Amino acid sequence: MSVQVYVAGKLVPKEEAVVSVFDHGLLYGDGVFEGIRIYGGKVFLEQEHIDRLYESARAIRLDVPLTPKDMIQAVRDTVAANGIENGYVRLVITRGAGTLGIDPQRTSNPQVIIIADTISLYPQELYDNGLALVTASTIRNHSGALSPRIKSLNYLNNIMAKLEGKDAGTMEALMLNHNGEVAECTGDNIFIVKNGVLKTPPPEAGILEGITRNAVMKLAVEAGVEVRESTMVRHDIYTADECFLTGTAAEVIAVVSLDGRVIGDGKPGPVTKDLLERFRALTQG
Ligand code: PMP
């Protein structure tokens, strides 16, 4: 069975799933998106992703051509049409085709694109032993310029930092904000554990407020762990007992070094392992 992609209001074989070269999503990165996991054939944290999608759209003054209810149905239909049991959905909304100028008022027909696929994960070895990170010199977008809370189609900020990580031989890179505080990684949120307290930067630090981040914070509270959103600098990570990342693709993955400093005892820590287990249980729920 060929892969079916939702575009222009219907499911079509992927070879026929096309948008205009005049679409401002392509020309200017003018649009928003979501990445969502499918576990056991079900859309994981569906409402949370739909809410964030519509919030991102609202923030860039993009009118989504479907109601949230119809969007949810379109996502479910796309997953079912492709028989995806465990996989990933990419949901994209573009501004639509327009002129070659940036003016969004000269575009029409915002496009909703839904792709359901399998997912490529970090290698198991990294879950067992943890990731190394470096700090990128590329800072996270200043929220006064473009709020990192918008999951927009313009990911160049993160892409530049990702390349720095790859240059250094790491699969992720830490991004600071314009104040030199810890923000997040290029596609994942960051947490530390210090003296039994779980800490993560607040949304005001200039982060994408991850759905996985929020789910893990809830799980930690349920597990009786004290959770704080707090401003942090790299020193806090260098001297943490544990560190881990969260993301739709990554789930929960330990970080064992940053900029050549070993974190804790250099192995995935007990709180990290417990939260990964709890998170996996949630995905199977
Ligand atoms: N930060 C950034 C910059 C991201 O792109 C993502 C999503 N890949 C995350 C954090 C994690 O967010 P979520 O848990 O919603 O996937």
py3Dmol code that shows the C-alpha trace and the ligand (Angstrom):
import py3Dmol

protein = """\
ATOM      1  CA  MET A   1       0.000   0.000   0.000  1.00  0.00           C
ATOM      2  CA  SER A   2       1.428   3.358  -0.942  1.00  0.00           C
ATOM      3  CA  VAL A   3       1.912   6.054   1.686  1.00  0.00           C
ATOM      4  CA  GLN A   4      -1.111   8.340   1.906  1.00  0.00           C
ATOM      5  CA  VAL A   5      -0.576  12.013   2.709  1.00  0.00           C
ATOM      6  CA  TYR A   6      -3.310  14.453   3.702  1.00  0.00           C
ATOM      7  CA  VAL A   7      -3.138  17.617   1.601  1.00  0.00           C
ATOM      8  CA  ALA A   8      -5.726  20.043   0.208  1.00  0.00           C
ATOM      9  CA  GLY A   9      -8.430  18.410   2.280  1.00  0.00           C
ATOM     10  CA  LYS A  10      -7.928  14.811   1.234  1.00  0.00           C
ATOM     11  CA  LEU A  11      -5.691  11.770   1.399  1.00  0.00           C
ATOM     12  CA  VAL A  12      -3.610  11.175  -1.730  1.00  0.00           C
ATOM     13  CA  PRO A  13      -0.668   8.881  -2.581  1.00  0.00           C
ATOM     14  CA  LYS A  14       2.579  10.588  -1.535  1.00  0.00           C
ATOM     15  CA  GLU A  15       3.667  11.057  -5.159  1.00  0.00           C
ATOM     16  CA  GLU A  16       0.628  13.301  -5.654  1.00  0.00           C
ATOM     17  CA  ALA A  17       1.024  15.205  -2.394  1.00  0.00           C
ATOM     18  CA  VAL A  18       2.296  18.578  -3.593  1.00  0.00           C
ATOM     19  CA  VAL A  19       2.002  22.262  -2.731  1.00  0.00           C
ATOM     20  CA  SER A  20       2.729  25.337  -4.835  1.00  0.00           C
ATOM     21  CA  VAL A  21       6.296  26.648  -5.178  1.00  0.00           C
ATOM     22  CA  PHE A  22       4.706  30.035  -4.374  1.00  0.00           C
ATOM     23  CA  ASP A  23       3.606  28.799  -0.957  1.00  0.00           C
ATOM     24  CA  HIS A  24       5.002  31.124   1.695  1.00  0.00           C
ATOM     25  CA  GLY A  25       5.726  28.127   3.891  1.00  0.00           C
ATOM     26  CA  LEU A  26       8.427  27.297   1.368  1.00  0.00           C
ATOM     27  CA  LEU A  27       9.418  30.835   0.343  1.00  0.00           C
ATOM     28  CA  TYR A  28       9.638  32.314   3.861  1.00  0.00           C
ATOM     29  CA  GLY A  29       9.139  29.557   6.409  1.00  0.00           C
ATOM     30  CA  ASP A  30       5.769  31.208   7.025  1.00  0.00           C
ATOM     31  CA  GLY A  31       3.762  28.574   8.819  1.00  0.00           C
ATOM     32  CA  VAL A  32       3.613  26.357  11.887  1.00  0.00           C
ATOM     33  CA  PHE A  33       3.899  22.657  12.601  1.00  0.00           C
ATOM     34  CA  GLU A  34       3.663  19.852  15.135  1.00  0.00           C
ATOM     35  CA  GLY A  35       5.425  16.544  15.577  1.00  0.00           C
ATOM     36  CA  ILE A  36       3.275  13.944  17.313  1.00  0.00           C
ATOM     37  CA  ARG A  37       3.875  10.321  18.302  1.00  0.00           C
ATOM     38  CA  ILE A  38       1.584   7.422  17.628  1.00  0.00           C
ATOM     39  CA  TYR A  39       1.741   4.642  20.212  1.00  0.00           C
ATOM     40  CA  GLY A  40      -0.426   1.558  19.823  1.00  0.00           C
ATOM     41  CA  GLY A  41      -2.306   3.207  16.958  1.00  0.00           C
ATOM     42  CA  LYS A  42      -3.328   6.139  19.188  1.00  0.00           C
ATOM     43  CA  VAL A  43      -2.353   9.793  18.835  1.00  0.00           C
ATOM     44  CA  PHE A  44      -0.289  10.534  21.965  1.00  0.00           C
ATOM     45  CA  LEU A  45      -1.163  13.711  23.908  1.00  0.00           C
ATOM     46  CA  GLU A  46      -3.398  14.655  21.004  1.00  0.00           C
ATOM     47  CA  GLN A  47      -5.199  17.586  22.623  1.00  0.00           C
ATOM     48  CA  GLU A  48      -1.946  19.129  23.890  1.00  0.00           C
ATOM     49  CA  HIS A  49      -0.431  19.088  20.400  1.00  0.00           C
ATOM     50  CA  ILE A  50      -3.578  20.474  18.784  1.00  0.00           C
ATOM     51  CA  ASP A  51      -3.729  23.247  21.388  1.00  0.00           C
ATOM     52  CA  ARG A  52      -0.090  24.208  20.775  1.00  0.00           C
ATOM     53  CA  LEU A  53      -0.630  24.139  17.010  1.00  0.00           C
ATOM     54  CA  TYR A  54      -3.532  26.566  17.208  1.00  0.00           C
ATOM     55  CA  GLU A  55      -1.631  28.766  19.667  1.00  0.00           C
ATOM     56  CA  SER A  56       1.357  28.922  17.302  1.00  0.00           C
ATOM     57  CA  ALA A  57      -1.003  29.786  14.436  1.00  0.00           C
ATOM     58  CA  ARG A  58      -2.698  32.486  16.474  1.00  0.00           C
ATOM     59  CA  ALA A  59       0.664  33.998  17.398  1.00  0.00           C
ATOM     60  CA  ILE A  60       1.612  34.382  13.734  1.00  0.00           C
ATOM     61  CA  ARG A  61      -1.895  35.546  12.737  1.00  0.00           C
ATOM     62  CA  LEU A  62      -2.543  32.481  10.617  1.00  0.00           C
ATOM     63  CA  ASP A  63      -6.157  31.375  10.300  1.00  0.00           C
ATOM     64  CA  VAL A  64      -6.235  27.603  10.354  1.00  0.00           C
ATOM     65  CA  PRO A  65      -8.683  26.421   7.701  1.00  0.00           C
ATOM     66  CA  LEU A  66      -9.952  23.506   9.844  1.00  0.00           C
ATOM     67  CA  THR A  67     -11.591  23.483  13.248  1.00  0.00           C
ATOM     68  CA  PRO A  68      -9.585  21.721  15.952  1.00  0.00           C
ATOM     69  CA  LYS A  69     -12.157  18.898  15.878  1.00  0.00           C
ATOM     70  CA  ASP A  70     -11.782  18.422  12.122  1.00  0.00           C
ATOM     71  CA  MET A  71      -7.994  18.628  12.479  1.00  0.00           C
ATOM     72  CA  ILE A  72      -8.027  15.817  15.036  1.00  0.00           C
ATOM     73  CA  GLN A  73     -10.188  13.734  12.702  1.00  0.00           C
ATOM     74  CA  ALA A  74      -7.850  14.394   9.752  1.00  0.00           C
ATOM     75  CA  VAL A  75      -4.853  13.303  11.845  1.00  0.00           C
ATOM     76  CA  ARG A  76      -6.619  10.115  12.962  1.00  0.00           C
ATOM     77  CA  ASP A  77      -7.740   9.356   9.395  1.00  0.00           C
ATOM     78  CA  THR A  78      -4.181   9.782   8.106  1.00  0.00           C
ATOM     79  CA  VAL A  79      -2.786   7.474  10.787  1.00  0.00           C
ATOM     80  CA  ALA A  80      -5.452   4.864  10.053  1.00  0.00           C
ATOM     81  CA  ALA A  81      -5.016   5.107   6.259  1.00  0.00           C
ATOM     82  CA  ASN A  82      -1.334   4.300   6.662  1.00  0.00           C
ATOM     83  CA  GLY A  83      -1.859   1.550   9.232  1.00  0.00           C
ATOM     84  CA  ILE A  84       0.619   3.205  11.616  1.00  0.00           C
ATOM     85  CA  GLU A  85       0.734   1.428  14.979  1.00  0.00           C
ATOM     86  CA  ASN A  86       3.874   3.088  16.316  1.00  0.00           C
ATOM     87  CA  GLY A  87       5.190   6.084  14.498  1.00  0.00           C
ATOM     88  CA  TYR A  88       5.152   9.790  14.013  1.00  0.00           C
ATOM     89  CA  VAL A  89       2.838  12.412  12.555  1.00  0.00           C
ATOM     90  CA  ARG A  90       4.059  15.649  11.036  1.00  0.00           C
ATOM     91  CA  LEU A  91       1.315  18.219  10.907  1.00  0.00           C
ATOM     92  CA  VAL A  92       2.152  21.341   8.878  1.00  0.00           C
ATOM     93  CA  ILE A  93       0.130  24.466   8.198  1.00  0.00           C
ATOM     94  CA  THR A  94       1.532  26.886   5.662  1.00  0.00           C
ATOM     95  CA  ARG A  95       0.424  30.436   4.917  1.00  0.00           C
ATOM     96  CA  GLY A  96      -0.510  29.323   1.381  1.00  0.00           C
ATOM     97  CA  ALA A  97       0.499  30.466  -2.093  1.00  0.00           C
ATOM     98  CA  GLY A  98       1.040  34.150  -2.718  1.00  0.00           C
ATOM     99  CA  THR A  99       3.191  36.653  -4.534  1.00  0.00           C
ATOM    100  CA  LEU A 100       6.976  36.745  -4.258  1.00  0.00           C
ATOM    101  CA  GLY A 101       6.720  39.508  -1.639  1.00  0.00           C
ATOM    102  CA  ILE A 102       6.441  38.585   2.036  1.00  0.00           C
ATOM    103  CA  ASP A 103       2.995  40.131   2.530  1.00  0.00           C
ATOM    104  CA  PRO A 104       0.813  37.400   4.037  1.00  0.00           C
ATOM    105  CA  GLN A 105      -2.279  39.356   3.026  1.00  0.00           C
ATOM    106  CA  ARG A 106      -1.416  38.537  -0.570  1.00  0.00           C
ATOM    107  CA  THR A 107      -1.537  34.795   0.038  1.00  0.00           C
ATOM    108  CA  SER A 108      -4.553  32.537  -0.076  1.00  0.00           C
ATOM    109  CA  ASN A 109      -5.439  28.970   0.807  1.00  0.00           C
ATOM    110  CA  PRO A 110      -3.333  28.052   3.839  1.00  0.00           C
ATOM    111  CA  GLN A 111      -2.348  24.428   3.368  1.00  0.00           C
ATOM    112  CA  VAL A 112      -2.820  21.697   5.936  1.00  0.00           C
ATOM    113  CA  ILE A 113      -0.408  18.817   5.362  1.00  0.00           C
ATOM    114  CA  ILE A 114      -0.424  15.654   7.461  1.00  0.00           C
ATOM    115  CA  ILE A 115       2.218  12.985   7.045  1.00  0.00           C
ATOM    116  CA  ALA A 116       2.193   9.779   9.087  1.00  0.00           C
ATOM    117  CA  ASP A 117       5.426   7.839   9.027  1.00  0.00           C
ATOM    118  CA  THR A 118       7.740   5.636  11.009  1.00  0.00           C
ATOM    119  CA  ILE A 119      10.231   7.383  13.259  1.00  0.00           C
ATOM    120  CA  SER A 120      14.005   7.350  13.528  1.00  0.00           C
ATOM    121  CA  LEU A 121      15.165   7.403  17.112  1.00  0.00           C
ATOM    122  CA  TYR A 122      18.435   7.966  18.924  1.00  0.00           C
ATOM    123  CA  PRO A 123      20.410   4.703  18.985  1.00  0.00           C
ATOM    124  CA  GLN A 124      19.686   2.445  21.989  1.00  0.00           C
ATOM    125  CA  GLU A 125      23.306   2.806  23.074  1.00  0.00           C
ATOM    126  CA  LEU A 126      22.631   6.474  23.886  1.00  0.00           C
ATOM    127  CA  TYR A 127      19.648   5.566  26.089  1.00  0.00           C
ATOM    128  CA  ASP A 128      21.862   3.074  27.934  1.00  0.00           C
ATOM    129  CA  ASN A 129      24.910   5.317  28.326  1.00  0.00           C
ATOM    130  CA  GLY A 130      23.653   8.877  27.871  1.00  0.00           C
ATOM    131  CA  LEU A 131      24.382  11.689  25.453  1.00  0.00           C
ATOM    132  CA  ALA A 132      27.284  14.103  25.331  1.00  0.00           C
ATOM    133  CA  LEU A 133      26.408  17.743  24.630  1.00  0.00           C
ATOM    134  CA  VAL A 134      28.293  20.851  23.659  1.00  0.00           C
ATOM    135  CA  THR A 135      27.063  24.426  23.939  1.00  0.00           C
ATOM    136  CA  ALA A 136      26.402  26.025  20.582  1.00  0.00           C
ATOM    137  CA  SER A 137      27.660  29.561  19.971  1.00  0.00           C
ATOM    138  CA  THR A 138      24.367  30.217  18.141  1.00  0.00           C
ATOM    139  CA  ILE A 139      22.001  31.589  20.775  1.00  0.00           C
ATOM    140  CA  ARG A 140      18.286  30.794  20.803  1.00  0.00           C
ATOM    141  CA  ASN A 141      16.121  33.357  19.000  1.00  0.00           C
ATOM    142  CA  HIS A 142      15.505  36.432  21.126  1.00  0.00           C
ATOM    143  CA  SER A 143      11.868  36.152  22.155  1.00  0.00           C
ATOM    144  CA  GLY A 144      11.418  39.826  21.313  1.00  0.00           C
ATOM    145  CA  ALA A 145      12.226  38.944  17.702  1.00  0.00           C
ATOM    146  CA  LEU A 146      10.382  35.666  17.310  1.00  0.00           C
ATOM    147  CA  SER A 147       9.094  33.802  20.321  1.00  0.00           C
ATOM    148  CA  PRO A 148      10.612  30.327  20.594  1.00  0.00           C
ATOM    149  CA  ARG A 149       7.211  29.316  21.970  1.00  0.00           C
ATOM    150  CA  ILE A 150       5.934  29.395  18.393  1.00  0.00           C
ATOM    151  CA  LYS A 151       6.643  26.106  16.653  1.00  0.00           C
ATOM    152  CA  SER A 152       7.191  27.796  13.317  1.00  0.00           C
ATOM    153  CA  LEU A 153       8.426  26.459  10.007  1.00  0.00           C
ATOM    154  CA  ASN A 154      11.489  28.687  10.384  1.00  0.00           C
ATOM    155  CA  TYR A 155      13.950  26.426  12.183  1.00  0.00           C
ATOM    156  CA  LEU A 156      17.211  27.968  10.948  1.00  0.00           C
ATOM    157  CA  ASN A 157      18.086  29.098  14.472  1.00  0.00           C
ATOM    158  CA  ASN A 158      18.058  25.507  15.690  1.00  0.00           C
ATOM    159  CA  ILE A 159      19.560  24.111  12.512  1.00  0.00           C
ATOM    160  CA  MET A 160      22.651  26.320  12.866  1.00  0.00           C
ATOM    161  CA  ALA A 161      23.123  25.136  16.444  1.00  0.00           C
ATOM    162  CA  LYS A 162      22.547  21.511  15.428  1.00  0.00           C
ATOM    163  CA  LEU A 163      25.370  21.807  12.883  1.00  0.00           C
ATOM    164  CA  GLU A 164      27.678  23.060  15.620  1.00  0.00           C
ATOM    165  CA  GLY A 165      26.842  19.988  17.655  1.00  0.00           C
ATOM    166  CA  LYS A 166      27.528  17.736  14.694  1.00  0.00           C
ATOM    167  CA  ASP A 167      30.856  19.492  14.068  1.00  0.00           C
ATOM    168  CA  ALA A 168      31.761  18.627  17.662  1.00  0.00           C
ATOM    169  CA  GLY A 169      30.586  15.029  17.226  1.00  0.00           C
ATOM    170  CA  THR A 170      27.456  15.305  19.399  1.00  0.00           C
ATOM    171  CA  MET A 171      23.879  14.524  18.394  1.00  0.00           C
ATOM    172  CA  GLU A 172      22.395  17.483  20.256  1.00  0.00           C
ATOM    173  CA  ALA A 173      23.632  20.920  21.260  1.00  0.00           C
ATOM    174  CA  LEU A 174      22.731  23.189  24.152  1.00  0.00           C
ATOM    175  CA  MET A 175      21.394  26.625  23.260  1.00  0.00           C
ATOM    176  CA  LEU A 176      21.628  29.620  25.596  1.00  0.00           C
ATOM    177  CA  ASN A 177      19.387  32.654  25.435  1.00  0.00           C
ATOM    178  CA  HIS A 178      20.507  36.241  24.876  1.00  0.00           C
ATOM    179  CA  ASN A 179      21.226  36.587  28.609  1.00  0.00           C
ATOM    180  CA  GLY A 180      23.596  33.636  28.567  1.00  0.00           C
ATOM    181  CA  GLU A 181      21.086  31.489  30.465  1.00  0.00           C
ATOM    182  CA  VAL A 182      20.254  27.915  29.547  1.00  0.00           C
ATOM    183  CA  ALA A 183      17.312  27.715  27.157  1.00  0.00           C
ATOM    184  CA  GLU A 184      17.021  24.275  25.563  1.00  0.00           C
ATOM    185  CA  CYS A 185      18.584  22.009  22.969  1.00  0.00           C
ATOM    186  CA  THR A 186      17.984  22.224  19.217  1.00  0.00           C
ATOM    187  CA  GLY A 187      15.008  19.867  19.317  1.00  0.00           C
ATOM    188  CA  ASP A 188      14.645  18.901  22.981  1.00  0.00           C
ATOM    189  CA  ASN A 189      14.019  20.516  26.371  1.00  0.00           C
ATOM    190  CA  ILE A 190      16.551  20.148  29.163  1.00  0.00           C
ATOM    191  CA  PHE A 191      16.229  19.174  32.835  1.00  0.00           C
ATOM    192  CA  ILE A 192      18.656  18.751  35.696  1.00  0.00           C
ATOM    193  CA  VAL A 193      18.369  17.010  39.044  1.00  0.00           C
ATOM    194  CA  LYS A 194      20.192  18.648  41.962  1.00  0.00           C
ATOM    195  CA  ASN A 195      19.852  17.477  45.551  1.00  0.00           C
ATOM    196  CA  GLY A 196      16.665  15.610  44.666  1.00  0.00           C
ATOM    197  CA  VAL A 197      14.976  18.615  43.002  1.00  0.00           C
ATOM    198  CA  LEU A 198      14.063  18.496  39.324  1.00  0.00           C
ATOM    199  CA  LYS A 199      14.714  21.781  37.540  1.00  0.00           C
ATOM    200  CA  THR A 200      14.030  23.043  34.041  1.00  0.00           C
ATOM    201  CA  PRO A 201      14.107  26.520  32.490  1.00  0.00           C
ATOM    202  CA  PRO A 202      10.781  28.401  32.451  1.00  0.00           C
ATOM    203  CA  PRO A 203       9.065  29.318  29.162  1.00  0.00           C
ATOM    204  CA  GLU A 204      10.328  32.903  29.657  1.00  0.00           C
ATOM    205  CA  ALA A 205      13.872  31.610  29.208  1.00  0.00           C
ATOM    206  CA  GLY A 206      13.023  31.477  25.498  1.00  0.00           C
ATOM    207  CA  ILE A 207      12.109  27.857  24.906  1.00  0.00           C
ATOM    208  CA  LEU A 208       9.570  25.854  23.030  1.00  0.00           C
ATOM    209  CA  GLU A 209       7.307  24.661  25.822  1.00  0.00           C
ATOM    210  CA  GLY A 210       7.618  20.985  25.050  1.00  0.00           C
ATOM    211  CA  ILE A 211       4.644  18.683  25.401  1.00  0.00           C
ATOM    212  CA  THR A 212       6.981  15.952  26.630  1.00  0.00           C
ATOM    213  CA  ARG A 213       8.529  18.449  29.084  1.00  0.00           C
ATOM    214  CA  ASN A 214       5.144  19.209  30.568  1.00  0.00           C
ATOM    215  CA  ALA A 215       4.166  15.531  30.735  1.00  0.00           C
ATOM    216  CA  VAL A 216       7.442  14.635  32.477  1.00  0.00           C
ATOM    217  CA  MET A 217       7.004  17.454  35.009  1.00  0.00           C
ATOM    218  CA  LYS A 218       3.586  16.013  35.880  1.00  0.00           C
ATOM    219  CA  LEU A 219       5.001  12.493  36.185  1.00  0.00           C
ATOM    220  CA  ALA A 220       7.735  13.787  38.486  1.00  0.00           C
ATOM    221  CA  VAL A 221       5.174  15.458  40.754  1.00  0.00           C
ATOM    222  CA  GLU A 222       3.212  12.189  40.857  1.00  0.00           C
ATOM    223  CA  ALA A 223       6.438  10.404  41.792  1.00  0.00           C
ATOM    224  CA  GLY A 224       6.865  12.771  44.733  1.00  0.00           C
ATOM    225  CA  VAL A 225       9.804  14.653  43.219  1.00  0.00           C
ATOM    226  CA  GLU A 226       9.964  18.397  43.816  1.00  0.00           C
ATOM    227  CA  VAL A 227       9.809  20.192  40.463  1.00  0.00           C
ATOM    228  CA  ARG A 228      10.888  23.779  39.824  1.00  0.00           C
ATOM    229  CA  GLU A 229      10.989  25.911  36.733  1.00  0.00           C
ATOM    230  CA  SER A 230      14.101  27.936  37.348  1.00  0.00           C
ATOM    231  CA  THR A 231      16.517  30.082  35.451  1.00  0.00           C
ATOM    232  CA  MET A 232      19.804  28.269  35.106  1.00  0.00           C
ATOM    233  CA  VAL A 233      23.246  28.798  33.680  1.00  0.00           C
ATOM    234  CA  ARG A 234      25.727  26.259  32.378  1.00  0.00           C
ATOM    235  CA  HIS A 235      27.419  25.996  35.767  1.00  0.00           C
ATOM    236  CA  ASP A 236      24.199  24.472  37.092  1.00  0.00           C
ATOM    237  CA  ILE A 237      24.410  21.746  34.480  1.00  0.00           C
ATOM    238  CA  TYR A 238      28.151  21.121  34.975  1.00  0.00           C
ATOM    239  CA  THR A 239      27.525  20.597  38.688  1.00  0.00           C
ATOM    240  CA  ALA A 240      24.164  18.772  38.467  1.00  0.00           C
ATOM    241  CA  ASP A 241      23.653  15.280  39.851  1.00  0.00           C
ATOM    242  CA  GLU A 242      21.737  14.276  36.715  1.00  0.00           C
ATOM    243  CA  CYS A 243      20.716  15.810  33.421  1.00  0.00           C
ATOM    244  CA  PHE A 244      18.306  14.661  30.733  1.00  0.00           C
ATOM    245  CA  LEU A 245      16.466  15.858  27.647  1.00  0.00           C
ATOM    246  CA  THR A 246      12.816  15.447  26.685  1.00  0.00           C
ATOM    247  CA  GLY A 247      11.150  15.551  23.296  1.00  0.00           C
ATOM    248  CA  THR A 248       8.513  13.884  21.184  1.00  0.00           C
ATOM    249  CA  ALA A 249      11.119  11.824  19.340  1.00  0.00           C
ATOM    250  CA  ALA A 250      13.668  11.453  22.177  1.00  0.00           C
ATOM    251  CA  GLU A 251      11.132  10.766  24.962  1.00  0.00           C
ATOM    252  CA  VAL A 252      13.522  10.964  27.956  1.00  0.00           C
ATOM    253  CA  ILE A 253      17.262  10.607  27.373  1.00  0.00           C
ATOM    254  CA  ALA A 254      20.119  11.098  29.817  1.00  0.00           C
ATOM    255  CA  VAL A 255      22.894  13.643  29.258  1.00  0.00           C
ATOM    256  CA  VAL A 256      26.200  12.605  30.789  1.00  0.00           C
ATOM    257  CA  SER A 257      28.509  15.420  29.734  1.00  0.00           C
ATOM    258  CA  LEU A 258      28.428  19.036  28.637  1.00  0.00           C
ATOM    259  CA  ASP A 259      31.388  20.833  27.078  1.00  0.00           C
ATOM    260  CA  GLY A 260      33.721  18.072  28.263  1.00  0.00           C
ATOM    261  CA  ARG A 261      32.520  18.249  31.915  1.00  0.00           C
ATOM    262  CA  VAL A 262      31.206  14.940  33.211  1.00  0.00           C
ATOM    263  CA  ILE A 263      27.758  15.315  34.810  1.00  0.00           C
ATOM    264  CA  GLY A 264      27.202  13.407  38.072  1.00  0.00           C
ATOM    265  CA  ASP A 265      28.876  10.020  37.857  1.00  0.00           C
ATOM    266  CA  GLY A 266      28.811  10.053  34.045  1.00  0.00           C
ATOM    267  CA  LYS A 267      25.958   7.546  33.801  1.00  0.00           C
ATOM    268  CA  PRO A 268      22.175   7.896  33.456  1.00  0.00           C
ATOM    269  CA  GLY A 269      20.970   8.663  37.001  1.00  0.00           C
ATOM    270  CA  PRO A 270      18.168   7.082  39.054  1.00  0.00           C
ATOM    271  CA  VAL A 271      15.658   9.942  38.675  1.00  0.00           C
ATOM    272  CA  THR A 272      16.213  10.003  34.906  1.00  0.00           C
ATOM    273  CA  LYS A 273      15.726   6.240  34.666  1.00  0.00           C
ATOM    274  CA  ASP A 274      12.605   6.333  36.788  1.00  0.00           C
ATOM    275  CA  LEU A 275      11.077   9.139  34.716  1.00  0.00           C
ATOM    276  CA  LEU A 276      11.889   7.339  31.464  1.00  0.00           C
ATOM    277  CA  GLU A 277      10.117   4.258  32.823  1.00  0.00           C
ATOM    278  CA  ARG A 278       7.109   6.288  33.922  1.00  0.00           C
ATOM    279  CA  PHE A 279       6.999   8.083  30.610  1.00  0.00           C
ATOM    280  CA  ARG A 280       7.122   4.819  28.667  1.00  0.00           C
ATOM    281  CA  ALA A 281       4.263   3.518  30.839  1.00  0.00           C
ATOM    282  CA  LEU A 282       2.274   6.652  29.981  1.00  0.00           C
ATOM    283  CA  THR A 283       2.811   6.060  26.259  1.00  0.00           C
ATOM    284  CA  GLN A 284       1.461   2.532  26.669  1.00  0.00           C
ATOM    285  CA  GLY A 285      -1.505   3.728  28.743  1.00  0.00           C
TER     286      GLY A 285
END
"""
ligand_1 = """\
16
PMP
N 12.494 22.356 21.791
C 12.503 22.444 20.450
C 13.251 23.552 19.817
C 11.821 21.490 19.675
O 11.811 21.567 18.348
C 11.122 20.451 20.327
C 10.335 19.455 19.544
N 11.116 18.632 18.744
C 11.182 20.389 21.730
C 11.850 21.375 22.430
C 10.469 19.306 22.486
O 9.092 19.531 22.416
P 8.028 18.332 22.416
O 8.228 17.610 23.689
O 6.732 18.998 22.321
O 8.371 17.472 21.244
"""
view = py3Dmol.view(width=600, height=400)
view.addModel(protein, "pdb")
view.setStyle({"model": 0}, {"cartoon": {"style": "trace"}})
view.addModel(ligand_1, "xyz")
view.setStyle({"model": 1}, {"stick": {}})
view.zoomTo()
view.show()
